[in-house]
Amino acid sequence: MFAASRTARQRAARPVCDVLEGRALLSAMMVPPMQVPGGAEFASFPQPQGFHGPIVPSLPAKPNASISTVPSNGDVNPYGVAFVPEHFPSGGLLHPGDVLVSNFNNSDNVQGTGTTIVQIQPGSGQQSLFFTSKEPGLSTALGVLQGGFVLVGNAPTPDGTLAHMGPGSLQVIDRFGHQVLNLTDPKLLQGVWDLTVNDHGPFAQVFVSNALTGAVTRIDLLVQTRQDTVHVLDMTQIASGYAHVPNAAAVVLAPTGLAFDARTDTLYVASTGDNAIYAVRNAAITQTDHGKGTLVFNDPNHLNGPLGLALAPNGDLLTTNGDAFNPNSSVPPSELIELTPAGQFVGQLQLDPAVGAAFGLAIRFDDGRLTLATVNDDTNSLDLRTITQH
């Protein structure tokens, strides 16, 4: 199933039976529903118990495990990283706790030409190929829905330059490694660069940053696990105005990392080209463009082109420096930064001494054990760091 192109706030058509079945699933849940755009409802799932205290100062300096992300076809430059969530359905290739990594470059190390997603089992360190895309340039836009689907975006460029970057798309892949949906839009999906999800099972929202327009789009999805189908309910541009400029080292400096806080309905945006992190309020329900939102953090003593972004279980934000914003910066290369949502600096950790090694990151917190997954573009590896809180 392919979604037709649409403008902001224009609802995609879907079969009546699909909507009725989605509502039936939602009404069966023993939690209060919440109204969202398009007339759909979703349930507020309980949040896991949080981690107490700062995270980055507690992380080991060296990873507990470092696993190659290079598949058999030789793709390199890992960008996106995502954990398979706890309630992911069984019967497919993926299992809860697995890590997925998307590759941006091909075996010749040409940016914007990689086509693979690799699957890594943290316990054994085993790596295997999960998906090979017909759409090149798989970006940091990688996520997994608990309904049984993987989301991946691409920003293709045949020669590694922004001048020739295409709009790309957002692909939806089932748990068996088959593409079931390929979303494109001439206005709302332009150089799909990163994403984050607000996941509520039968209903999910995907926030996508766009490298070619410097804007953020929200996509509302109806997820049907039993039918292995996903339907688009709505697409809306909710933020814009972020810098998006060419860069020899990184192809483009544009809005990249996104992190959503469901407790406050706030989307945080790591704008690489602005060397800043912004907060967009009412991100899940707004039907209008909020511009850049509110500035949260732009400290040049700690930031140098923030890329990856994640909301930690203690409520803080973690971001990685890509080092491309200011080549002469005094900030150490490939830093991981922790800050509060109010913009207070908490701590930093150098992930690698090489410039430009840090990119995507993901966090898993289960039964007091926190695992931080980061991709290392210098060593082409997935680095795992764990800490335990009793």
C-alpha positions as CSV (number, residue, x, y, z in Angstrom):
1,M,0.0,0.0,0.0
2,F,1.4,3.4,-1.0
3,A,0.3,6.7,0.3
4,A,-0.5,9.4,-2.2
5,S,1.1,12.8,-1.8
6,R,-0.8,15.3,0.3
7,T,-0.5,18.8,1.7
8,A,-0.4,19.6,5.4
9,R,-3.5,18.7,7.4
10,Q,-5.0,16.9,4.5
11,R,-6.3,13.6,5.7
12,A,-5.4,10.5,3.7
13,A,-8.4,8.3,2.7
14,R,-8.7,4.9,4.4
15,P,-11.3,2.2,4.4
16,V,-14.1,2.6,6.9
17,C,-13.6,-1.0,8.2
18,D,-10.0,-0.2,9.0
19,V,-11.0,2.8,11.2
20,L,-13.7,0.8,12.9
21,E,-11.4,-2.0,13.7
22,G,-8.8,0.5,15.0
23,R,-11.4,2.0,17.3
24,A,-12.5,-1.4,18.5
25,L,-8.9,-2.2,19.5
26,L,-8.6,1.1,21.4
27,S,-11.9,0.7,23.2
28,A,-10.8,-2.7,24.5
29,M,-7.9,-1.2,26.4
30,M,-8.5,-0.5,30.1
31,V,-7.0,3.0,30.0
32,P,-8.6,6.4,29.2
33,P,-8.4,7.4,25.5
34,M,-7.0,10.7,24.3
35,Q,-8.3,12.7,21.3
36,V,-5.9,13.4,18.5
37,P,-6.1,15.1,15.1
38,G,-8.3,13.4,12.6
39,G,-10.8,12.2,15.1
40,A,-8.8,9.1,16.1
41,E,-8.2,8.1,19.7
42,F,-5.2,6.5,21.4
43,A,-4.6,5.2,24.8
44,S,-2.0,6.6,27.3
45,F,0.1,3.6,28.2
46,P,1.8,3.7,31.6
47,Q,5.4,5.1,31.5
48,P,8.2,2.9,32.9
49,Q,9.7,3.8,36.2
50,G,12.4,6.4,35.6
51,F,16.2,6.3,36.2
52,H,17.3,8.4,39.2
53,G,20.2,10.8,38.9
54,P,22.4,11.8,36.0
55,I,23.2,9.3,33.3
56,V,26.2,10.5,31.3
57,P,28.6,10.9,34.4
58,S,27.7,7.3,35.3
59,L,28.5,5.7,32.0
60,P,31.7,3.8,31.5
61,A,34.4,5.6,29.4
62,K,34.8,2.6,27.1
63,P,31.8,0.6,25.7
64,N,30.9,-2.7,27.3
65,A,30.6,-4.1,23.8
66,S,31.5,-2.9,20.3
67,I,30.0,-4.7,17.3
68,S,30.6,-4.2,13.6
69,T,27.7,-2.7,11.7
70,V,29.2,-3.5,8.2
71,P,27.0,-6.1,6.4
72,S,28.2,-8.5,3.7
73,N,27.7,-5.9,0.9
74,G,30.2,-3.6,2.6
75,D,28.0,-0.6,3.5
76,V,29.5,1.8,6.0
77,N,28.8,5.0,7.9
78,P,26.2,3.9,10.4
79,Y,23.6,6.6,11.0
80,G,20.4,5.5,12.6
81,V,20.1,3.2,15.6
82,A,16.9,1.8,17.4
83,F,16.0,-0.8,19.9
84,V,13.2,-3.3,19.2
85,P,10.6,-2.6,22.0
86,E,9.4,-5.0,24.7
87,H,6.0,-5.7,23.3
88,F,7.1,-6.3,19.7
89,P,5.1,-9.2,18.2
90,S,6.8,-12.6,17.8
91,G,7.0,-14.7,14.7
92,G,9.3,-12.5,12.7
93,L,13.0,-11.8,12.3
94,L,13.2,-9.4,15.2
95,H,13.0,-9.9,19.0
96,P,12.6,-7.4,21.9
97,G,16.0,-6.0,22.8
98,D,17.5,-6.4,19.4
99,V,19.2,-3.3,17.9
100,L,18.8,-2.1,14.3
101,V,21.3,0.1,12.6
102,S,20.9,1.9,9.2
103,N,23.9,2.6,6.9
104,F,24.2,5.9,5.0
105,N,27.2,5.0,2.7
106,N,27.9,2.2,0.3
107,S,31.1,0.0,0.2
108,D,33.0,2.8,-1.7
109,N,32.2,5.2,1.2
110,V,30.1,7.5,-1.0
111,Q,27.6,9.4,1.2
112,G,23.9,9.0,0.5
113,T,24.2,5.6,-1.2
114,G,23.9,3.0,1.6
115,T,20.9,0.6,1.5
116,T,21.1,-1.7,4.4
117,I,19.7,-2.2,7.9
118,V,21.6,-4.6,10.1
119,Q,20.2,-6.5,13.1
120,I,22.3,-7.0,16.2
121,Q,21.6,-9.2,19.2
122,P,23.3,-7.4,22.2
123,G,23.6,-10.6,24.2
124,S,25.6,-12.6,21.7
125,G,26.9,-9.8,19.5
126,Q,25.6,-11.6,16.5
127,Q,25.0,-9.3,13.5
128,S,22.8,-10.1,10.5
129,L,21.1,-8.3,7.6
130,F,17.5,-7.4,8.3
131,F,16.6,-5.3,5.2
132,T,18.1,-4.1,1.9
133,S,16.3,-1.0,0.5
134,K,15.8,-0.1,-3.1
135,E,15.9,3.5,-1.8
136,P,19.6,4.6,-1.2
137,G,21.0,6.8,1.5
138,L,19.4,5.3,4.6
139,S,19.6,8.1,7.2
140,T,19.3,8.6,11.0
141,A,15.5,8.3,10.5
142,L,15.2,4.8,12.0
143,G,12.5,3.7,14.5
144,V,10.6,0.6,15.6
145,L,6.8,0.5,16.4
146,Q,5.6,-1.9,19.1
147,G,2.9,-2.9,16.6
148,G,5.5,-4.9,14.6
149,F,6.9,-2.4,12.1
150,V,10.2,-0.7,11.4
151,L,10.4,2.8,10.0
152,V,13.4,4.1,8.0
153,G,14.0,7.2,6.0
154,N,16.4,8.0,3.2
155,A,18.1,11.0,1.8
156,P,19.7,9.9,-1.4
157,T,22.6,11.8,-3.1
158,P,24.6,10.0,-5.8
159,D,27.8,12.0,-5.3
160,G,27.5,12.9,-1.6
161,T,26.5,16.5,-2.1
162,L,23.4,18.4,-1.0
163,A,23.1,19.9,-4.5
164,H,22.1,16.5,-5.8
165,M,20.2,15.2,-2.7
166,G,16.7,13.8,-3.6
167,P,13.6,14.1,-1.4
168,G,13.7,10.4,-0.4
169,S,10.9,8.7,1.4
170,L,9.8,7.0,4.7
171,Q,9.5,3.3,4.4
172,V,7.5,1.0,6.6
173,I,8.8,-2.5,6.9
174,D,7.1,-5.5,8.6
175,R,8.7,-7.8,11.1
176,F,9.5,-10.2,8.3
177,G,11.7,-7.7,6.5
178,H,9.2,-6.8,3.8
179,Q,8.3,-3.3,2.8
180,V,4.6,-2.6,3.2
181,L,4.5,1.2,2.7
182,N,6.6,3.8,1.1
183,L,5.6,7.4,2.0
184,T,6.5,10.4,-0.2
185,D,5.3,13.9,-0.3
186,P,6.5,16.9,-2.4
187,K,6.2,19.3,0.6
188,L,6.2,17.3,3.8
189,L,8.9,14.7,3.2
190,Q,12.0,16.3,1.7
191,G,15.3,14.7,2.6
192,V,14.1,12.5,5.4
193,W,16.9,13.0,7.9
194,D,15.8,11.7,11.3
195,L,12.6,10.7,13.3
196,T,11.1,9.8,16.6
197,V,7.9,8.1,17.5
198,N,5.0,8.6,19.9
199,D,3.9,5.0,20.0
200,H,0.6,3.8,21.4
201,G,0.2,0.5,19.7
202,P,-2.8,0.8,17.3
203,F,-2.1,4.5,17.0
204,A,1.3,6.0,16.5
205,Q,2.7,9.4,15.6
206,V,6.0,9.8,13.7
207,F,7.9,13.0,13.8
208,V,10.2,13.5,10.9
209,S,13.0,16.1,10.3
210,N,13.6,17.2,6.7
211,A,17.1,18.1,5.5
212,L,16.0,19.9,2.3
213,T,13.4,22.2,3.9
214,G,14.6,22.6,7.5
215,A,11.1,21.6,8.7
216,V,9.5,18.9,10.9
217,T,6.5,16.9,9.9
218,R,4.1,14.8,12.1
219,I,2.6,11.7,10.6
220,D,-0.4,10.1,12.3
221,L,-0.6,6.3,11.7
222,L,-3.2,3.6,12.2
223,V,-1.3,0.4,13.0
224,Q,-2.9,-3.0,12.4
225,T,-0.6,-5.8,13.6
226,R,-2.9,-8.7,12.7
227,Q,-3.2,-7.5,9.1
228,D,0.4,-6.4,8.8
229,T,-0.8,-3.1,7.5
230,V,-0.3,0.6,8.3
231,H,-2.6,3.4,7.2
232,V,-1.8,7.2,7.2
233,L,-4.4,9.2,8.9
234,D,-2.8,12.6,8.6
235,M,0.4,14.5,7.8
236,T,1.1,18.0,9.3
237,Q,4.1,20.3,9.3
238,I,4.5,21.4,12.9
239,A,7.9,23.2,12.9
240,S,10.1,25.0,10.4
241,G,12.8,27.7,10.0
242,Y,15.8,25.6,11.1
243,A,19.1,26.1,9.2
244,H,19.7,23.7,6.3
245,V,23.0,24.4,4.5
246,P,25.5,22.3,2.6
247,N,28.5,20.9,4.4
248,A,31.5,19.0,2.9
249,A,31.9,16.7,5.8
250,A,28.3,16.0,6.7
251,V,26.5,16.7,3.3
252,V,24.1,19.0,5.1
253,L,23.7,20.8,8.4
254,A,19.9,20.6,9.1
255,P,17.4,19.6,11.8
256,T,18.4,16.1,12.8
257,G,17.7,14.5,16.2
258,L,14.2,14.5,17.6
259,A,12.9,13.4,21.0
260,F,9.3,13.4,22.2
261,D,8.2,13.8,25.8
262,A,4.7,12.5,26.1
263,R,4.3,13.8,29.6
264,T,4.4,17.4,28.4
265,D,3.6,16.9,24.8
266,T,6.9,18.5,23.8
267,L,9.0,17.7,20.8
268,Y,12.7,18.5,21.1
269,V,14.7,19.3,18.0
270,A,18.5,19.1,17.6
271,S,19.2,21.7,14.9
272,T,22.7,20.9,13.7
273,G,23.0,24.0,11.5
274,D,21.8,26.3,14.3
275,N,24.0,24.6,16.9
276,A,21.0,24.5,19.2
277,I,18.2,22.4,20.7
278,Y,14.7,23.7,20.5
279,A,11.3,22.7,22.1
280,V,8.1,22.6,20.1
281,R,5.0,22.5,22.4
282,N,1.7,20.7,21.8
283,A,3.5,18.6,19.2
284,A,1.1,15.7,19.2
285,I,-2.1,17.8,18.8
286,T,-1.1,21.0,16.9
287,Q,-2.5,21.6,13.5
288,T,-0.3,24.6,12.8
289,D,3.4,25.3,12.2
290,H,5.1,26.6,15.4
291,G,8.3,27.8,13.7
292,K,11.5,26.8,15.5
293,G,9.7,26.6,18.9
294,T,11.5,27.8,22.0
295,L,15.3,27.8,22.3
296,V,16.5,25.3,25.0
297,F,20.2,25.0,24.7
298,N,22.9,26.6,22.5
299,D,26.0,26.6,24.7
300,P,29.1,26.7,22.3
301,N,31.2,25.4,25.1
302,H,29.5,22.1,24.9
303,L,27.7,21.9,21.5
304,N,29.3,21.5,18.1
305,G,26.6,20.5,15.6
306,P,24.2,18.3,17.7
307,L,23.0,15.3,15.7
308,G,21.4,12.4,17.6
309,L,18.9,13.2,20.3
310,A,17.1,11.0,22.9
311,L,14.9,11.5,25.9
312,A,16.4,9.6,28.8
313,P,14.4,7.7,31.5
314,N,15.5,10.3,34.1
315,G,13.8,13.0,32.0
316,D,17.0,14.6,30.7
317,L,18.0,14.9,27.0
318,L,21.1,13.2,25.5
319,T,22.6,14.5,22.3
320,T,25.7,13.7,20.2
321,N,28.0,16.3,18.6
322,G,28.8,15.7,14.9
323,D,31.6,18.3,15.0
324,A,30.8,19.8,11.6
325,F,29.2,23.1,12.8
326,N,32.5,24.7,13.8
327,P,35.7,22.9,12.7
328,N,37.8,25.2,15.0
329,S,35.7,24.6,18.1
330,S,37.4,23.9,21.4
331,V,34.7,21.3,22.2
332,P,36.3,17.9,22.2
333,P,35.3,15.7,19.3
334,S,32.5,13.2,19.3
335,E,31.0,14.2,22.6
336,L,27.8,12.8,24.2
337,I,26.0,15.6,26.1
338,E,23.4,15.4,28.8
339,L,21.2,18.4,29.7
340,T,17.9,19.0,31.4
341,P,14.7,19.9,29.5
342,A,15.2,23.4,31.0
343,G,18.6,23.7,29.3
344,Q,20.9,23.1,32.2
345,F,24.1,21.2,31.4
346,V,24.6,18.0,33.3
347,G,27.6,16.1,31.9
348,Q,29.6,15.0,28.9
349,L,31.5,11.9,27.6
350,Q,33.8,11.6,24.7
351,L,32.5,8.6,22.6
352,D,35.6,8.5,20.4
353,P,38.7,10.7,20.0
354,A,38.1,11.0,16.2
355,V,36.2,13.9,14.7
356,G,32.7,13.1,13.5
357,A,32.5,9.6,15.0
358,A,29.2,10.2,16.9
359,F,25.8,10.1,15.2
360,G,22.6,8.3,16.2
361,L,21.8,7.1,19.7
362,A,19.1,5.1,21.4
363,I,18.3,4.1,25.0
364,R,16.7,1.1,26.5
365,F,15.7,0.9,30.2
366,D,14.4,-2.3,31.7
367,D,14.3,-3.6,35.2
368,G,16.8,-1.0,36.5
369,R,19.3,-1.7,33.7
370,L,20.0,1.2,31.2
371,T,21.7,0.4,27.9
372,L,22.9,3.3,25.7
373,A,23.5,2.4,22.1
374,T,25.5,4.7,19.9
375,V,26.9,4.2,16.4
376,N,30.5,5.0,15.7
377,D,31.1,6.4,12.2
378,D,34.9,6.1,12.6
379,T,35.0,2.4,13.5
380,N,31.7,1.4,11.7
381,S,30.5,-0.2,14.9
382,L,27.6,-0.2,17.4
383,D,28.9,0.7,20.9
384,L,26.9,-0.4,23.9
385,R,27.3,1.0,27.4
386,T,25.3,-0.2,30.4
387,I,24.7,0.9,33.9
388,T,22.5,-0.7,36.6
389,Q,20.4,1.1,39.2
390,H,19.1,-0.9,42.2
